[in-house]
């Protein structure tokens, strides 16, 4: 079931919210049970046969958490062994479904693993539970004893399919569902506003630019214009798709009185790759830092931490997908981060380089954006050969100059080509301005504390755009919702659903 579907918008969400509202004021336990049942229904609507896998994973990790907590409180060294077994089992399950086909094909082993279907959300609920087990080993008293509360932590439907990666210490205390008079109504209004803004981003902005991607990513050799239009179109589609999903997840959670962590914070405004990864998929970045990079050695003195950066980013790339293009994408970002750290070290040692100069921030932002666009080519490409063709086109090495060749075989690419470059330029130019200048959703909603994290101040004052629960904003949101519903597409899943 997709957030941007008729079934979700007009059946699942209203029914779930009304049931929650009917019981939340009287019994937090009943409210938790309603959300657990709703979340399992939400997941099972996609593939009912994968629901037992999700429930078994949750049950196993719940039991392991209790055991680790009990052994840890007793000071038993067996707690570490149980943790290692639990993490191995979680990674083994993820590896079987996500990577068995990739490694068997790479090693020429065969075995029919290519027929495996990847369960939706398995990467997210697996990483969420690995973090839980590791933290319980460090703080045994944090082991959750209530099975329903734990199951809700793992399955709560706004995050279940595509994140964010939740942390038990942030979420489980919120499952008491205490609300002062008027607070429930505020949560609903604020959450609904954030959800509608996210829905508009996904349905209109992300899906609107999507047809132009085929100009670059096909079986043909794209020219300069085709390659750059396609690469920028994907760069912006992924941006507004993920931004839209993140808003919708935060908005849905807030409707039920829950605050999620931020997962997206205007990453195309970053002035370095280090800054980019503090803004893009923020919960994954923190997970990789806390549970992979730091255990590998973290920021060792000197340059010893640089190999850890590369290992972390390559594994982060592989987490996104089982393919060499994802490994290449992670390796590129690892290389970018290494260069970024070396540059910072050089500036520290050479005061003249650290001296600010006019326009430096703009150059830094453009250079960072260019690096991100180049890396996205590998992320989007079906294989390394296709990525090479697109990069050749972007570099002008195809002999086509700046001509739009329209040598395209797919129907989608033909439609995009017939639409012409002027339309593509309007879409891409407009979305670039929105991504680079406009305040993001959490900045618009800052007064209402939309998420767990502090909100970064906008670049310029936005009193006119700040959300207020009044008729003007109600009219704007009604229009955005109506336009989004008219353009709903049944075949438009969020891009991060596949990870």
C-alpha positions as CSV (number, residue, x, y, z in Angstrom):
1,X,0.0,0.0,0.0
2,X,1.4,3.4,-1.0
3,X,0.9,6.7,0.8
4,X,0.0,8.2,-2.5
5,X,-2.8,5.8,-3.3
6,X,-6.6,6.1,-3.2
7,X,-6.8,3.0,-0.9
8,X,-4.5,4.6,1.7
9,X,-5.8,8.2,1.5
10,X,-9.5,7.5,1.6
11,X,-9.8,4.1,3.4
12,X,-6.9,3.0,5.4
13,X,-5.8,6.3,7.0
14,X,-9.3,7.6,7.9
15,X,-10.4,4.3,9.4
16,X,-7.1,3.9,11.3
17,X,-7.2,7.4,12.7
18,X,-10.8,7.2,13.8
19,X,-10.2,3.9,15.6
20,X,-7.1,5.3,17.3
21,X,-9.0,8.5,18.3
22,X,-11.8,6.4,19.8
23,X,-9.5,4.5,22.2
24,X,-6.4,6.7,22.7
25,X,-8.1,8.9,25.4
26,X,-9.1,5.9,27.5
27,X,-6.3,3.3,27.0
28,X,-2.8,3.7,25.8
29,X,-2.6,-0.1,25.5
30,X,-5.6,-0.1,23.2
31,X,-4.1,2.7,21.1
32,X,-0.9,0.7,20.7
33,X,-2.8,-2.4,19.7
34,X,-4.8,-0.5,17.1
35,X,-1.7,0.9,15.5
36,X,0.0,-2.5,15.6
37,X,-2.9,-4.2,13.8
38,X,-3.1,-1.3,11.4
39,X,0.6,-1.4,10.7
40,X,0.5,-5.2,10.0
41,X,-2.5,-4.6,7.7
42,X,-0.6,-1.9,5.9
43,X,2.4,-4.2,5.3
44,X,0.3,-7.2,4.5
45,X,-1.6,-5.3,1.8
46,X,1.6,-5.5,-0.3
47,X,2.5,-9.1,0.2
48,X,0.7,-11.0,2.9
49,X,3.2,-13.9,2.7
50,X,6.0,-11.6,3.9
51,X,4.2,-10.5,7.0
52,X,5.2,-13.6,8.9
53,X,8.8,-12.8,8.1
54,X,8.4,-9.3,9.6
55,X,6.7,-10.7,12.7
56,X,9.3,-13.5,13.2
57,X,12.1,-10.9,12.9
58,X,10.4,-8.7,15.5
59,X,9.7,-11.7,17.8
60,X,13.3,-13.0,17.6
61,X,14.9,-9.7,18.3
62,X,12.4,-9.0,21.2
63,X,13.4,-12.3,22.8
64,X,17.1,-11.6,22.2
65,X,16.8,-8.1,23.7
66,X,15.3,-9.6,26.9
67,X,18.0,-12.2,27.1
68,X,20.8,-9.7,26.5
69,X,19.3,-7.4,29.1
70,X,19.0,-10.2,31.7
71,X,22.6,-11.4,31.1
72,X,23.9,-7.9,31.0
73,X,22.4,-6.9,34.3
74,X,24.0,-10.1,35.8
75,X,27.4,-9.1,34.4
76,X,27.6,-12.3,32.3
77,X,30.0,-12.3,29.4
78,X,27.5,-14.4,27.5
79,X,25.6,-11.1,26.7
80,X,28.2,-10.2,24.1
81,X,27.9,-13.7,22.5
82,X,24.1,-13.4,22.3
83,X,24.4,-10.0,20.8
84,X,26.9,-11.3,18.2
85,X,24.5,-14.1,17.4
86,X,21.5,-11.8,17.1
87,X,23.3,-9.3,14.8
88,X,24.6,-12.2,12.7
89,X,21.1,-13.6,12.3
90,X,19.7,-10.2,11.4
91,X,22.4,-9.6,8.8
92,X,22.1,-13.2,7.5
93,X,18.3,-12.7,6.9
94,X,19.0,-9.4,5.1
95,X,21.9,-10.9,3.2
96,X,19.9,-13.9,2.0
97,X,17.0,-11.8,0.5
98,X,19.0,-8.8,-0.7
99,X,22.5,-10.1,-1.6
100,X,22.3,-13.8,-2.3
101,X,21.5,-13.3,-6.0
102,X,24.2,-10.6,-6.4
103,X,27.0,-12.6,-4.9
104,X,26.0,-15.9,-6.5
105,X,25.9,-14.1,-9.9
106,X,29.2,-12.4,-9.2
107,X,30.9,-15.7,-8.2
108,X,29.2,-17.7,-10.9
109,X,27.5,-20.0,-8.4
110,X,24.0,-20.0,-9.9
111,X,21.4,-21.5,-7.5
112,X,18.3,-19.6,-8.6
113,X,18.8,-16.8,-6.0
114,X,17.9,-14.3,-8.8
115,X,14.2,-15.3,-8.3
116,X,14.1,-14.0,-4.7
117,X,11.8,-11.1,-4.1
118,X,13.1,-8.5,-1.7
119,X,10.7,-7.9,1.2
120,X,9.7,-4.3,1.4
121,X,11.3,-2.4,4.2
122,X,13.6,-5.3,5.3
123,X,16.7,-3.0,5.3
124,X,14.9,-0.5,7.6
125,X,13.4,-2.8,10.1
126,X,16.6,-4.9,10.3
127,X,18.9,-1.9,10.9
128,X,16.4,-0.5,13.5
129,X,16.5,-3.8,15.4
130,X,20.3,-4.2,15.2
131,X,20.7,-0.7,16.8
132,X,18.2,-1.8,19.5
133,X,20.2,-5.0,20.4
134,X,23.6,-3.1,20.4
135,X,22.1,-0.4,22.7
136,X,20.6,-2.9,25.1
137,X,24.0,-4.6,25.4
138,X,25.4,-1.2,26.5
139,X,22.4,-0.4,28.7
140,X,20.7,-3.6,29.8
141,X,18.0,-1.8,31.7
142,X,16.7,-0.5,28.3
143,X,15.4,-3.9,27.2
144,X,11.7,-3.6,26.3
145,X,9.5,-6.0,28.2
146,X,6.1,-5.2,26.6
147,X,5.8,-7.2,23.4
148,X,3.1,-5.0,21.9
149,X,5.1,-1.9,22.6
150,X,8.2,-3.4,21.0
151,X,6.2,-4.6,18.0
152,X,4.8,-1.1,17.5
153,X,8.3,0.3,17.6
154,X,9.4,-2.1,14.8
155,X,6.2,-1.9,12.6
156,X,4.7,1.6,13.1
157,X,3.4,2.1,9.6
158,X,4.7,5.6,8.7
159,X,8.3,4.4,8.9
160,X,7.9,0.7,8.1
161,X,8.5,0.7,4.3
162,X,11.2,3.4,3.7
163,X,12.4,4.7,7.1
164,X,13.5,6.7,8.9
165,X,15.6,4.3,10.9
166,X,14.1,4.7,14.4
167,X,15.8,4.6,17.7
168,X,14.0,2.9,20.6
169,X,15.0,5.5,23.2
170,X,13.3,8.2,21.0
171,X,10.2,6.3,20.2
172,X,9.1,3.8,22.9
173,X,8.6,6.6,25.6
174,X,6.1,8.2,23.2
175,X,3.9,5.2,23.1
176,X,2.1,6.3,26.3
177,X,0.1,8.6,24.0
178,X,-0.5,11.2,26.6
179,X,-2.0,14.3,25.2
180,X,-3.2,17.5,27.0
181,X,-6.5,19.1,26.1
182,X,-6.3,20.5,22.6
183,X,-3.0,18.8,21.9
184,X,-4.6,15.9,19.9
185,X,-6.3,18.4,17.6
186,X,-3.0,20.3,17.1
187,X,-1.2,17.1,16.3
188,X,-3.8,16.3,13.7
189,X,-3.7,19.7,12.0
190,X,0.1,20.0,12.0
191,X,0.5,16.4,10.9
192,X,-2.0,16.7,8.1
193,X,-0.4,19.9,6.8
194,X,3.0,18.3,6.7
195,X,1.6,15.2,5.0
196,X,-0.2,17.2,2.3
197,X,3.0,19.2,1.5
198,X,4.9,15.9,1.2
199,X,2.1,14.4,-1.0
200,X,2.4,17.4,-3.4
201,X,6.2,17.1,-3.6
202,X,5.9,13.4,-4.5
203,X,2.9,13.4,-6.9
204,X,3.5,16.7,-8.7
205,X,7.2,17.7,-8.4
206,X,9.0,14.3,-8.3
207,X,6.7,12.5,-10.7
208,X,6.4,15.5,-12.9
209,X,10.1,15.6,-13.7
210,X,10.4,11.8,-14.0
211,X,9.8,11.4,-17.8
212,X,12.9,13.3,-18.7
213,X,15.2,10.8,-17.0
214,X,14.8,8.4,-19.9
215,X,16.6,10.9,-22.2
216,X,19.9,9.8,-20.6
217,X,19.2,6.3,-19.0
218,X,18.4,4.0,-21.9
219,X,20.1,1.7,-24.3
220,X,21.2,4.6,-26.6
221,X,24.2,6.8,-26.3
222,X,23.0,10.2,-25.0
223,X,24.3,13.4,-26.3
224,X,25.4,16.3,-24.1
225,X,21.9,17.8,-23.6
226,X,20.2,14.4,-23.2
227,X,22.8,13.3,-20.6
228,X,22.6,16.4,-18.5
229,X,18.8,16.7,-18.7
230,X,18.4,13.1,-17.7
231,X,21.0,13.2,-14.9
232,X,19.6,16.5,-13.5
233,X,16.0,15.1,-13.8
234,X,16.9,12.1,-11.7
235,X,18.8,14.2,-9.3
236,X,15.7,16.3,-8.7
237,X,13.2,13.4,-8.9
238,X,15.1,11.6,-6.1
239,X,15.4,14.8,-4.1
240,X,11.6,15.6,-4.1
241,X,10.6,11.9,-3.9
242,X,12.6,11.3,-0.8
243,X,11.8,14.7,0.6
244,X,8.1,14.1,0.0
245,X,8.2,10.7,1.6
246,X,10.1,12.1,4.6
247,X,7.5,14.8,5.1
248,X,4.6,12.3,4.7
249,X,6.2,9.9,7.3
250,X,6.7,12.8,9.8
251,X,3.2,14.1,9.1
252,X,1.5,10.7,9.5
253,X,3.4,10.1,12.8
254,X,2.5,13.5,14.1
255,X,-1.2,12.9,13.4
256,X,-1.0,10.1,15.9
257,X,0.9,12.1,18.4
258,X,4.4,10.8,17.5
259,X,7.5,12.7,16.6
260,X,9.9,11.1,14.2
261,X,13.6,12.2,13.7
262,X,14.4,14.3,10.7
263,X,15.7,12.3,7.8
264,X,16.1,15.1,5.1
265,X,17.3,18.6,5.5
266,X,17.8,20.4,2.2
267,X,20.9,18.4,1.2
268,X,21.4,20.3,-2.1
269,X,22.3,23.4,-0.1
270,X,25.3,21.6,1.4
271,X,28.6,23.3,1.0
272,X,30.7,20.1,1.3
273,X,30.2,16.4,1.0
274,X,30.5,16.2,4.8
275,X,27.7,18.6,5.1
276,X,25.7,16.7,2.5
277,X,25.7,13.6,4.6
278,X,24.5,15.5,7.6
279,X,21.5,16.5,5.6
280,X,20.7,13.5,3.3
281,X,19.2,10.3,4.8
282,X,20.2,11.6,8.2
283,X,19.1,8.6,10.3
284,X,21.1,6.2,8.0
285,X,24.1,8.5,8.3
286,X,23.9,8.4,12.1
287,X,23.5,4.6,12.0
288,X,26.6,4.1,9.8
289,X,28.5,6.5,12.0
290,X,27.5,5.0,15.3
291,X,27.4,1.3,14.5
292,X,30.0,0.9,11.7
293,X,32.4,3.9,11.4
294,X,33.1,4.3,15.1
295,X,33.5,0.6,15.8
296,X,36.0,0.5,12.9
297,X,38.0,3.1,14.8
298,X,36.3,6.3,14.0
299,X,38.3,9.5,13.8
300,X,41.7,8.1,14.6
301,X,44.6,10.5,14.9
302,X,46.3,11.5,11.7
303,X,44.9,10.0,8.5
304,X,44.1,6.6,10.0
305,X,40.4,7.2,9.8
306,X,40.3,7.7,6.0
307,X,40.2,4.0,5.1
308,X,37.3,3.7,7.6
309,X,35.4,6.3,5.7
310,X,35.8,4.4,2.4
311,X,34.7,1.1,4.0
312,X,31.7,2.7,5.6
313,X,30.6,4.5,2.4
314,X,31.0,1.4,0.2
315,X,29.0,-0.7,2.7
316,X,26.4,2.1,2.8
317,X,26.3,2.0,-1.0
318,X,25.8,-1.8,-0.9
319,X,23.0,-1.3,1.7
320,X,21.1,0.7,-0.9
321,X,21.2,-2.1,-3.5
322,X,22.9,-5.3,-4.5
323,X,24.8,-4.2,-7.5
324,X,28.2,-2.8,-8.6
325,X,26.6,0.5,-9.5
326,X,25.7,1.0,-5.8
327,X,29.2,0.0,-4.7
328,X,30.6,2.5,-7.2
329,X,28.3,5.2,-5.8
330,X,29.4,4.5,-2.3
331,X,33.0,4.4,-3.3
332,X,32.7,7.8,-5.0
333,X,31.2,9.3,-1.9
334,X,33.9,7.7,0.1
335,X,36.5,9.3,-2.1
336,X,34.7,12.7,-2.0
337,X,34.7,12.5,1.8
338,X,38.4,11.7,2.0
339,X,39.2,14.7,-0.3
340,X,37.0,16.8,1.9
341,X,38.8,15.8,5.1
342,X,42.2,16.3,3.5
343,X,41.2,19.8,2.3
344,X,40.0,20.7,5.8
345,X,43.3,19.5,7.2
346,X,45.2,21.5,4.6
347,X,43.2,24.7,5.4
348,X,44.0,24.2,9.1
349,X,47.7,24.1,8.4
350,X,47.7,26.9,5.8
351,X,46.0,30.0,7.3
352,X,45.9,31.7,3.8
353,X,43.6,29.0,2.5
354,X,41.3,29.3,5.5
355,X,40.7,33.1,4.9
356,X,37.2,33.7,3.7
357,X,36.7,35.3,0.3
358,X,33.5,36.6,-1.5
359,X,31.5,33.9,-3.2
360,X,33.3,31.0,-1.6
361,X,30.1,29.5,-0.3
362,X,28.5,29.5,-3.8
363,X,31.6,27.8,-5.3
364,X,31.6,25.2,-2.5
365,X,27.8,24.6,-3.0
366,X,28.1,24.2,-6.8
367,X,31.1,21.9,-6.5
368,X,29.4,19.8,-4.0
369,X,26.2,19.6,-6.1
370,X,28.2,18.6,-9.2
371,X,29.9,15.8,-7.3
372,X,26.5,14.6,-6.0
373,X,25.0,14.6,-9.6
374,X,27.9,12.6,-11.0
375,X,27.5,10.0,-8.2
376,X,23.8,9.8,-8.8
377,X,24.5,8.6,-12.3
378,X,25.8,5.4,-10.9
379,X,23.0,5.2,-8.4
380,X,20.4,5.4,-11.2
381,X,22.1,3.4,-13.9
382,X,21.0,-0.2,-14.6
383,X,24.7,-1.3,-15.0
384,X,28.2,0.1,-15.2
385,X,28.0,0.3,-19.0
386,X,25.0,2.6,-18.9
387,X,26.6,4.8,-16.3
388,X,29.6,5.1,-18.5
389,X,27.5,6.1,-21.5
390,X,25.7,8.8,-19.5
391,X,29.0,10.2,-18.1
392,X,30.5,10.2,-21.6
393,X,27.5,12.2,-22.8
394,X,27.8,14.7,-19.9
395,X,31.5,15.1,-20.7
396,X,30.7,15.8,-24.4
397,X,32.7,12.8,-25.6
398,X,30.0,11.5,-27.9
399,X,30.6,13.8,-30.9
400,X,27.0,15.1,-30.7
401,X,27.9,18.5,-29.3
402,X,24.8,20.1,-27.7
403,X,22.3,18.5,-30.1
404,X,19.2,16.7,-28.7
405,X,19.4,13.6,-30.9
406,X,16.1,11.9,-29.9
407,X,17.6,8.5,-30.9
408,X,15.4,6.8,-28.4
409,X,13.6,3.4,-28.5
410,X,11.4,3.4,-25.4
411,X,7.9,4.9,-25.3
412,X,8.7,6.8,-22.1
413,X,11.9,8.3,-23.6
414,X,10.1,9.2,-26.8
415,X,7.4,11.1,-24.9
416,X,10.1,13.0,-23.0
417,X,11.9,13.8,-26.2
418,X,8.8,15.0,-27.9
419,X,8.1,17.2,-25.0
420,X,11.2,19.2,-25.9
421,X,14.0,20.8,-24.0
422,X,12.0,24.0,-23.2
423,X,9.6,22.1,-21.0
424,X,12.5,20.1,-19.4
425,X,14.4,23.4,-18.8
426,X,11.3,24.9,-17.0
427,X,10.9,21.8,-14.8
428,X,14.6,21.4,-13.9
429,X,15.2,25.1,-13.5
430,X,12.1,25.6,-11.3
431,X,12.9,22.6,-9.1
432,X,16.5,23.7,-8.7
433,X,15.3,27.1,-7.4
434,X,13.0,25.4,-5.0
435,X,15.7,23.1,-3.7
436,X,18.3,25.8,-3.5
437,X,16.3,28.8,-2.1
438,X,12.9,27.9,-0.7
439,X,12.5,27.1,3.0
440,X,11.9,23.4,3.5
441,X,8.9,21.9,5.2
442,X,10.3,21.8,8.7
443,X,11.3,25.4,8.4
444,X,7.8,26.3,7.3
445,X,6.4,24.4,10.3
446,X,9.2,25.3,12.8
447,X,6.8,26.9,15.3
448,X,5.0,23.6,15.7
449,X,8.1,21.5,16.5
450,X,7.5,19.1,13.6
451,X,10.2,16.5,14.5
452,X,12.5,15.3,17.3
453,X,15.5,17.2,15.9
454,X,16.1,21.0,16.1
455,X,15.3,22.7,12.8
456,X,18.0,24.5,10.9
457,X,17.0,28.2,10.5
458,X,16.1,29.2,7.0
459,X,18.5,31.3,4.9
460,X,16.1,34.2,4.9
461,X,13.0,35.2,7.0
462,X,9.8,33.5,5.9
463,X,7.0,35.1,8.0
464,X,4.6,34.9,5.0
465,X,5.3,31.2,4.4
466,X,5.2,30.2,8.1
467,X,2.4,27.8,8.8
468,X,-0.6,29.0,10.7
469,X,-3.9,27.1,11.3
470,X,-6.1,29.6,9.5
471,X,-8.4,29.8,6.5
472,X,-5.7,30.9,4.2
473,X,-3.5,28.0,4.9
474,X,-6.5,25.6,4.8
475,X,-7.3,26.9,1.3
476,X,-3.7,26.4,0.1
477,X,-3.5,22.9,1.5
478,X,-6.9,22.0,0.1
479,X,-5.8,23.1,-3.4
480,X,-2.5,21.2,-3.1
481,X,-4.3,18.0,-1.9
482,X,-6.9,18.3,-4.7
483,X,-4.2,18.7,-7.4
484,X,-2.3,15.8,-6.0
485,X,-5.3,13.5,-5.9
486,X,-6.2,14.4,-9.5
487,X,-2.6,13.4,-10.6
488,X,-2.3,10.2,-8.4
489,X,-0.6,7.4,-10.3
490,X,-1.1,3.8,-9.3
491,X,2.3,2.8,-10.6
492,X,4.4,5.5,-8.7
493,X,6.1,3.9,-5.7
494,X,8.6,5.9,-3.7
495,X,12.1,5.3,-4.9
496,X,13.4,4.3,-1.5
497,X,10.8,1.5,-1.3
498,X,13.3,-0.8,-3.3
499,X,16.0,-0.4,-0.6
